[in-house]
Amino acid sequence: MLLYIRALLLLALTGVLTWVLNTKQGDIPPMGKFLSPYQGFWRNAEAPNDFPVSQTLRLPGLQQPVQVRFDDRHVPHVFAQNDHDLYYAQGYLTAHDRLWQMEFQTHVAAGRLSEIVGESRLETDRFFRRMGLKHGAEQSLRVMMADPTIKVVLESYSDGVNAYIQSLTPRTYPFEYKLLNYAPEPWQPLKSALLLKFMAFDLSGRSDDLRMSNILGKFGPEVVKDLFPDYPQREDPIVPVGAPRDFTPVAVPETPASFRAAQSGKVPQQEPDAELGSNNFAVSGAKSATGFPILANDPHLQLNLPSIWYQMQLVAPGVNVYGVTIPGAPTIIIGFNQQVAWGVTNVGADVLDWYQLKFRDASKREYWHDGRWKPVRRQLETFHVRGRPDRVDTVLYTHHGPVVYDHDEKPFLAETPIRHALRWTAHEGGNEVLTFYRLNRARNYQDYTTALRSYASPAQNFIFASTQQDIAIWPNGRFPLKWRNQGKFVLDGTDSAYDWKGWIPQAHNPHVKNPARGFVSSANQFSAGPEYPYYIGWDFAPWDRGHRINERLTRMTQVTVDSLRLLQNDDVGVNARTILPRLLSLVQPQRLPAAQRRVYEELSRWNYRYAANAINPSIFELWYPNLVKRIWEDEFGSTPVRPLRYPSRDRTTTLLLKEPTSRWIDDQRTPQTETLEQLALESLQWAADSLTRKFGPLGPEWRWANQKSTDILHLAQLPGFGRMDIDCGGGAGIVNATSQRNGPSWRMVVALGPQPKAYGVFPGGESGNPGSRFYDDMIETWRVGKLDELVYLASPNQQHPRVHAAWMLQGK
Amino acid sequence: MLLFLLIFLAATGAQLFLPWWSVVPVAVALGFWRGTRSGRAFLAGFAGLALSWLLPAAWLHLRTDGILSQRVATLLPLGGNGWLLALVAALLIGLIGGLSSLSGYWLRRAIWNGPPAPVSGAARRQP
């Protein structure tokens, strides 16, 4: 009997242990499954010769054979015989390299991450649902599916992704599925739409409306006018001042009587980084060495692995395009074909507004608008939290949009609870895929402007060049037709005068074609100067990058691909150049101890370059922000109940250069009166002390790359799966915008001509598999500021020294 | 030694087609059939299964230059050492194997409760 018990106990123990090792325990993967060399992660490691140089794949639903060539960077070159097969193959091949990333990002956008990760991500999920990303994606999908061409594109792409998913078994699942212990689900066109909305959130999801309303409430309109002006002192707008206008403006709505919102403690919990930006520029044939336009683009996004972009060449009747796509969305987003090249940077226009609502009572079933109570639409959102029971959340919708916050906020008045509804262009249905479909096939300026018409959000500066010698740029998207400053503050949700009143006609979006200066450019600065007849926003990216680009392009002649590549890598800090001489003059070096005087002397010899080895950027980038903080924090520092913001960098510069006795300099929190000289001295000493503590006495260890420490992290932030402490220069506000976590996510230069010559690189690789040598093989080229020549094939069988593999995809 | 070889071969074969936990019934059955002593049954199961993972893991680590094992060994964290990771994996499955084989053997001891001679096994082996 005892022997029975002994044996059964041990058997049970073995069984339990096996079960434990087959199940995900908290954040620990199912170790048995995961570590098994037969089915676990080991199977995802690839040896160089594992990749089939030649094979035929039988895929359900393909109409005609598709040929695919792979070059030595693992870029697929797809030759299909019709649109259906082209986008089917794009879906299949993208999934082949990036399935986990595609699905993970759409789960983030759809507010479904807690299904994979568990309860820790529930709040994030609730936030994205309440921001209405899925709602916006559904609106866009409806518009796109009504277009027969785009319906084919989205559906065949989706079929291609699903063909890949169906070819998988648990043993061949991508690495992250094994680690997190879940399985891929079928793809749908909605997921492609979600991905575009996620980009819209990343690029246009920020808003200062609540902060600005708090500032207005605290300081009044005069201070707002002085410190938060509608146009900066220093600006170099995208459409040059004085460029001729080719449209007659329509009337804008009248400004309603003033409204002062209740103070709010709520701002979005997770805003996208303000540093996200991009550069693009194109020079005319007259300015280039080749006699044809040359175009360059580098979008700055968070630096992640797998890379945010995926390179492809897509060829079918009527199209031969090369460029980068966002894994999960069909077509090429930034690229070139035989005749044209195009690129995008973000437009920082104000397309997201908050409306203060008044509900009838605490049940929040009706809200006051236009003199009567209107019904609130209630939408239930269910969360399938992993390892927990489902959770349900109710999101209220008014005609403005979703009520992002309707609880854990102290009601202003108990009987009329005040909440905020969100009005955002990302909730509008737009046909962005049609824009890119047409750009992929564009042959001239006409095709390009036609393509831009269906584009809604996120608004982008579409730059363009053609072999017909046109260069152009359109800050483009759907912009609400606003009265001046509408949406600079929280708006009155009870009064219809505050509603958005239609759109700026698309043809009236700012634009410039073939300007006299021979180049077009953008770096997220103001789209146009003050003479532009419509109000599209008051706060754009600082002028630094845009100004530096324009200053260099103005001086350039005989432009080559290499001149534009070097411009993409320009590391001069315009802010430092503007402000450092003034800061140095505020400090009397003889008042500094010897060690700090050496820091001062070092800084006074700086050429304003943010090179990896330079010491001065490390000092300046601590000194300047600390000084700014000492000036503004006492008045404009945020508290949990009242978030505020600082005045812009441009306004701070004006204060530093011209207003040494401004009332804002004194620190209100101390009894004595501070002077600018005092703040400058203290902040310099603070900077020098910080660096000494971190790196020891002034020396080569203070180099900028050490202090900045650029990291490229895995999307799920897995230790060991990113690339840390990358030794490179640049920084926020620099043309080479490589900061700690953000930077050029794709650099491209295209020289048009009888044959386009194109170059590009992104900080990662084509494969999303961390077990592939193509996971991060381009980082080194990117780090040193070089570009790869992009292989642009004319025919499926063209011989090319860098193209080895050839696959055939066939229907079954 | 025979039990070790049997477990190693049978478990390796099973894992090529079946989930990793198929090694448990395999080792239990073989321990039941061929186990002669507690210590030997455990050791045979441990070594048989540890080896059934160590060999292919080491081979995959070598032929892929540790491209993924190094990353996973950083994540777990094992200092980025892919060899150590292969060893830890082998110890883990070895433990499962040892326990399985031992419980098989103990089960037979409970049923027959006789001397530790492989009576039924020997009988079946020589039909």
Chai-1 contact restraints between the chains, C-beta under 6 A:
chainA,res_idxA,chainB,res_idxB,connection_type,confidence,min_distance_angstrom,max_distance_angstrom,comment,restraint_id
A,L3,B,R109,contact,1.0,0.0,6.0,A-B,restraint_1
A,L3,B,A110,contact,1.0,0.0,6.0,A-B,restraint_2
A,Y4,B,A110,contact,1.0,0.0,6.0,A-B,restraint_3
A,R6,B,W106,contact,1.0,0.0,6.0,A-B,restraint_4
A,A7,B,W106,contact,1.0,0.0,6.0,A-B,restraint_5
A,A7,B,L107,contact,1.0,0.0,6.0,A-B,restraint_6
A,A7,B,A110,contact,1.0,0.0,6.0,A-B,restraint_7
A,L10,B,S103,contact,1.0,0.0,6.0,A-B,restraint_8
A,L10,B,W106,contact,1.0,0.0,6.0,A-B,restraint_9
A,L11,B,S103,contact,1.0,0.0,6.0,A-B,restraint_10
A,T14,B,L99,contact,1.0,0.0,6.0,A-B,restraint_11
A,T14,B,S100,contact,1.0,0.0,6.0,A-B,restraint_12
A,T14,B,S103,contact,1.0,0.0,6.0,A-B,restraint_13
A,T18,B,W21,contact,1.0,0.0,6.0,A-B,restraint_14
A,T18,B,V24,contact,1.0,0.0,6.0,A-B,restraint_15
A,N22,B,W21,contact,1.0,0.0,6.0,A-B,restraint_16
A,G32,B,W20,contact,1.0,0.0,6.0,A-B,restraint_17
A,K33,B,W20,contact,1.0,0.0,6.0,A-B,restraint_18
A,L35,B,A89,contact,1.0,0.0,6.0,A-B,restraint_19
A,S36,B,W20,contact,1.0,0.0,6.0,A-B,restraint_20
A,P37,B,W53,contact,1.0,0.0,6.0,A-B,restraint_21
A,P37,B,P56,contact,1.0,0.0,6.0,A-B,restraint_22
A,P37,B,A57,contact,1.0,0.0,6.0,A-B,restraint_23
A,P37,B,L60,contact,1.0,0.0,6.0,A-B,restraint_24
A,Y38,B,Q15,contact,1.0,0.0,6.0,A-B,restraint_25
A,Q39,B,W20,contact,1.0,0.0,6.0,A-B,restraint_26
A,F41,B,V72,contact,1.0,0.0,6.0,A-B,restraint_27
A,W42,B,A57,contact,1.0,0.0,6.0,A-B,restraint_28
A,W42,B,L60,contact,1.0,0.0,6.0,A-B,restraint_29
A,N44,B,L68,contact,1.0,0.0,6.0,A-B,restraint_30
A,A45,B,L60,contact,1.0,0.0,6.0,A-B,restraint_31
A,A45,B,T64,contact,1.0,0.0,6.0,A-B,restraint_32
A,A45,B,I67,contact,1.0,0.0,6.0,A-B,restraint_33
A,A45,B,L68,contact,1.0,0.0,6.0,A-B,restraint_34
A,A47,B,R63,contact,1.0,0.0,6.0,A-B,restraint_35
A,A47,B,T64,contact,1.0,0.0,6.0,A-B,restraint_36
A,L718,B,L75,contact,1.0,0.0,6.0,A-B,restraint_37
A,P719,B,T74,contact,1.0,0.0,6.0,A-B,restraint_38
A,P719,B,L75,contact,1.0,0.0,6.0,A-B,restraint_39
A,G720,B,R71,contact,1.0,0.0,6.0,A-B,restraint_40
A,G720,B,T74,contact,1.0,0.0,6.0,A-B,restraint_41
A,G720,B,L75,contact,1.0,0.0,6.0,A-B,restraint_42
A,F721,B,R71,contact,1.0,0.0,6.0,A-B,restraint_43
A,P770,B,R71,contact,1.0,0.0,6.0,A-B,restraint_44
A,G771,B,I67,contact,1.0,0.0,6.0,A-B,restraint_45
A,G771,B,L68,contact,1.0,0.0,6.0,A-B,restraint_46
